[in-house]
Amino acid sequence: MKINTREIKSFFYSQYFSDGLRMSIGILLPSLISLYFNHFDIGLTLSLGALCICTIDTPGPVMHKRNAMAIGNLFLFVVAVTTGFARLNVFTLGLEVTLFSFLFSMFTVYGNRAASVGTSALLVMIFMMDKAEKPGDVVGYSFIILLGGIWYMLFALVFFGIRPYRAAQQTLGESIADIADFLRIKAAFYLPDTDIDENYKKLVSQQIKVSQHQDAVREMLFKSRVMVKESTSASRILLLTFVDLVDMFEQIMATHYDYTHIREKYKDTGILNEIAIVLQHMADEVDNISFMVISNTRNKFKDDFIEELEHLKTRIDTVGKNDQGTSNLALKKILINLRDLNDRIKSIYRYYNSKYSETLMGGVYDSDYSKFVTHQDYAAHIFFDNFSFSSTAFKHALRVALVCLVGFIMGKTVANGHHSYWILLTIIVILKPGFSLSKQRNYQRLVGTVIGGIAGIVILRFIPNKDTQFILLIVLMIGTYSFTRLNYVVSVLFMTPYVLILFKFLGVGLLVREREIDTVIGSTIALIASYLIFPSWEFDQIQDILKDVIYANLNYLIKIAESITGIDVGVIDYKLARKDVFVKSANLSASFERMTSEPKRKQKKVKDIHKFVVLNHILSSYIATVASTIGGKKNYQNQAEELKMIKRSIAVLNDSSEKLGGEVIEFKTGKALPGNLSAAPSTKQNDVLLKEQLGFINRISVDIAKVTENILS
């Protein structure tokens, strides 16, 4: 088996490893320093505070991390003190577990960052449950935990202050790698042996990753003062790269056609295989850019694709000569897209190999950046407005509260081990708002715990040397935090032996059996509860998601139509519409993926929804194709028939949106001016191809309308 050294290097340069290293140092350092000064007990308490606060240290702008960790420290102290006194009576402790589990689980209404603050508070509650502190020592012990939390917050802020652009650089590099994989999947459509339906599944799945990473990059770039307001060379390069990256993704989306049709049409020419090869080579070059960005190195553009593209042009011209008429129009359009993609790749390389970027920043101002990111509202009324069974967050919080109470009772009665809080810890980690996510976490937790437990036994039995065990402890600790977001199974696999070795050093003994029993108990309770107690099924929310994605495509199509009727559609407005389509389409794909992991009898209209997902991807791809042809070009000639076709599609999509309970967007036509020297060139071939594309958009819109009716029936 060939080892991909590039992937290994990319991991060590990545934000995942960087986060794991930072968290491990931040947690371990207080204990090591305290051990040196013979105050190991104090060090462990400091590390406990750091461990709880590090859960808030998720990717995002430094300012948001700082604020969240500061609030998290406040809750850390309050919850630690409350639990320290509540644990003196089993009934008050049970009441606290129930109330706090509900309260802090409700933080999900304020987004992922706030949810991590809630998780941090619940962690300190769980860890404090078995701390046998005297009433007079509770406040002092809680204060030491608080100091540990404050230490980690300051350590993390200093870490980011030393290299303020590094996190954004890593996130951007990972986003570029996702687009390279997306391009490879697109290339597979041109290969005759590829199953088109299966490839669509891969494509929509990859689109979720692309969208999530692009959102993360937007957060890092457009919500960070150091990026937007400080005009340095580093920030400018990152911003320009991301702008080109999103344009590149649209260009890749625009290389979309009726693959069944073009396979049938060109199957004997061999041209489609050559297109696939060029796309794969370009994907490799995009991967090179990803590694260059993530490793903070500078490389020259080795593979300019001009020669390959010229060869492809010759082959396309040959196809046209052999088959008279317009048979090679689609191929010519593909060639244009490939040339544009090549230009994007060269442009990004230029940013990293010259001073060209220093002269470029203009046209997009600070106020425009904020439009590309969502801004969380933290008003108190949002919390109380969600006190309803129509709220997924409310049902989730109730479920967590009830299950934690059951887990607490089980820990006090059935599981008589000294670490029965592992049951609650398992429940907190596993239970998610949706059934499919809870099921996935449950499986990952069980597999990781069993395999990790075996690994822990092997290490402790066959590697008795304490120095070696300590080195392994550090490696396993870094692995645990490095893989938390990347691969949870691997994270738990590292975590279990790490915890077992840690307990061995603390003199607790080998607790593999106890840990596995408590994990199984917690997992079983969580899985049953996610199915029976206020379950949240994807089909219950699917209508809102369908409505949003149709609205986004409508808005995108209307922006293009407006631009060719004389209305001045700004670049920012166009890009916002495009971004909305990408995000809403990814949300739909993610929802469908979650639905397929739910019980079969809960997968209502799953075939129709799958068809909608594929049709939506085709629709947005064709709109992107049309946008690359006429979007933003005023006074496009021969527009009367084109507009008529677009209006038909808009009417059909508006009708579908209305049936789903969505808004109807009114299409306003501007005053079309006669063609002039600045007008977009109109040729017979361009017109024929454009009409084909608009006709296909119309047919897809009608198909979406039919599928929508089936879903609603």
C-alpha positions, 0 to 999 in steps of 0.5 A, a space after each residue: 500500500 502506497 503511503 501518501 506523504 503529502 497527506 501526512 505532511 498536510 495533517 501536521 500543517 493543518 489546523 486540526 493538529 495545531 488545535 490538538 497541540 495547543 489544547 494538549 499543551 494548555 491542559 498539561 502544562 499546569 500539572 507539569 509545572 505544579 508537579 515540579 514545585 510539589 503541588 501536583 493536586 493543585 496542578 490537576 485542578 488547574 488542568 481540569 479548568 483548562 480541560 473544560 474551557 478548551 471545548 470552547 476553543 473551536 475554529 473562528 475569529 479570535 474575538 469570538 473565542 475570547 468572548 466565549 471563553 470569558 463567559 465560559 469561565 464565569 459559568 465554570 466558577 458558578 457551576 463548580 460552586 453550585 455542584 460542590 454544595 449540591 453533591 452533599 445531598 443526592 436529591 439536590 444533586 439530581 435536581 441540579 443535574 436535571 436543571 443544568 442539563 436543560 439550561 445549558 443544552 438550550 444554548 444551542 439556540 445561539 449557535 455552535 459557539 454558545 453550545 460549546 459554552 454550555 458543554 463546558 459548563 456541563 463538563 465541570 458539573 460532571 467532573 465535580 460530582 465525585 469531588 469529595 470536598 468539604 463545604 468550607 473548601 468548595 469555593 477555594 477549589 472552584 476558584 482554582 478551577 477558574 484559574 485553570 480556565 483563565 490560564 487556558 484562555 490567556 494561553 490560547 490568546 497568546 498562541 493566536 497573537 503570535 501568528 494571527 494569520 495562521 488559523 485563517 491560512 490553515 482553514 483556507 488551505 483545507 477549503 482549497 483541498 475540498 474543491 480539488 476533491 470536488 473537481 475530481 468528482 466532476 471529472 468522473 462524469 466524463 468517464 464512460 464507466 462512471 455510474 452517474 447516479 452514484 457520482 451525483 451522491 458523491 458530488 452532493 456529499 462533497 458539496 457539503 464539505 466545500 460549503 462548510 469550509 467556505 463558511 469557516 473561511 468567511 468567518 475567519 476572514 470577514 469577522 476578524 478585524 485583523 483581516 478586514 481593517 488592517 491592510 497588510 500583505 498577508 491579509 490581502 493575499 488571503 482575501 484575494 485567494 478566497 475571492 478567487 477560490 469562490 469564483 473558481 468553485 462557480 466555474 467548476 459548477 458551470 462545467 455541468 451538462 446533460 452527461 447522459 446526452 453528451 456521453 451518447 453523443 461523443 462516445 465514439 470520439 474519445 474526447 470526453 476521456 481527454 476532458 476528464 484527464 485535463 480536469 484531473 490534472 487541474 485538480 492535482 494543481 489545485 491540491 498543490 495550491 492547497 498544500 502551498 497555502 497550508 504549509 505557508 510555502 511558495 511554489 511556482 506554477 509548474 503546469 500551465 495547461 495552455 498546451 493541453 488546452 490547445 490540444 483539446 481545442 484541436 480535437 474539438 474542432 476535429 469533432 466539429 468538422 466530422 459532425 456538421 452543425 452545432 454538435 461541438 458547441 457544448 464541447 467548446 463551452 467546456 473548453 471555455 470553462 477549462 480556460 477560465 479555470 486555468 486562469 483562476 489557478 494562475 491568478 492564485 499562484 501569482 498572489 503567492 509569487 509576486 508583489 502583484 497583490 499589493 496593488 490589487 485591494 479595491 472594489 470591496 470595502 469593509 461594509 461589504 464583507 459583513 454581508 457575506 457572514 451571518 451575525 448571531 443575535 444573542 437577545 434574551 427573547 430568543 431563548 424564551 421564544 424557543 420554549 415550545 414543542 415546535 422548537 428543535 432546541 427545546 425538545 433537545 434540551 428536554 431530552 438531554 435533561 431527562 436522559 441525564 437524570 436517568 443516567 444519574 440514577 443509573 450511576 448511583 444504583 446500577 453502576 457502582 464503580 468509582 467513575 460512574 460519571 462516565 455515564 453522564 459524560 457519554 450521554 452529553 457527548 452523544 446526544 445531539 438535536 437530530 437522531 442521525 447525529 446521535 446514532 452516528 456519535 453513539 456508534 463512533 463512541 462505542 467502537 473507539 472505546 472498545 478498540 482504545 480499551 484493548 490498546 490501553 491494556 496492551 500498552 500498560 501490560 507490555 510497556 511497563 517503563 514509565 518514561 515510555 508510558 508518559 511519552 505515549 500519554 502525550 502522543 495520545 493526548 495530542 491525537 485525541 484533540 487533533 482528531 476531535 473534529 476530523 474523525 471522532 472514532 479515531 479521537 475516542 480511540 486515542 482518548 481511551 488509552 490516554 485516560 487509562 494511562 493517566 489513571 495509572 499515573 494517578 494510582 487509580 488502577 486499570 479501569 478498562 472494564 468499568 469504562 466500557 460498561 459505563 460507556 455502553 450504559 450511557 450509549 444505550 440510554 442515549 440511543 433509546 432516548 433519541 428514538 423515543 423521547 421527543 425525537 427529531 426526524 429530518 422529514 419534519 424540517 425538510 419542507 423549510 429546507 426545500 423552500 429555502 433552496 428554491 428561493 435561493 435559486 430563484 433569486 440567483 436566476 432573477 439576478 442574471 435575468 435583471 442584468 440582461 434587461 438593463 438593471 444594474 446588478 452589483 457584483 456584491 449582490 450577484 455574489 451574495 445570491 450565488 453564496 446563498 445558493 451554495 449554502 442552502 444547497 449544502 444544507 439540503 444535501 446534509 439534511 438528506 444524508 442525515 435522513 438516510 441514516 434514520 430508521 427506514 419507517 421514518 424515511 418518508 418520501 426519501 426517493 422523491 427527496 433524493 430526486 429533488 437533491 439531484 435536480 437542485 444540484 443540476 439546476 444551480 449548476 445550469 444557472 451558474 453555466 448561464 451566469 458565466 455566459 451572460 451574467 453581469 453583461 448588460 444589453 445582451 443582444 437577442 434577449 427577448 426570447 431568452 427572457 421569455 424562457 427565463 420568465 417561464 422558469 421563474 414562474 414555475 419556481 415561484 409556484 413551487 416556492 408558494 406551495 412550500 409556504 415560501 415567498 414569491 419573488 417579483 421579477 422586475 425588468 429594466 429598460 433594455 437598451 439597444 446593442 452597442 459596441 460594449 454589448 456582449 457578442 452574440 453569435 449564432 452558436 452562442 445563441 443556440 447553446 444558450 437557448 439549449 441551456 435555458 430550455 434545460 433550466 425550464 425542464 428542470 424547474 418543471 421536474 422540481 415542481 412535480 417532485 415538490 408536489 409528490 413530497 407534499 402529497 
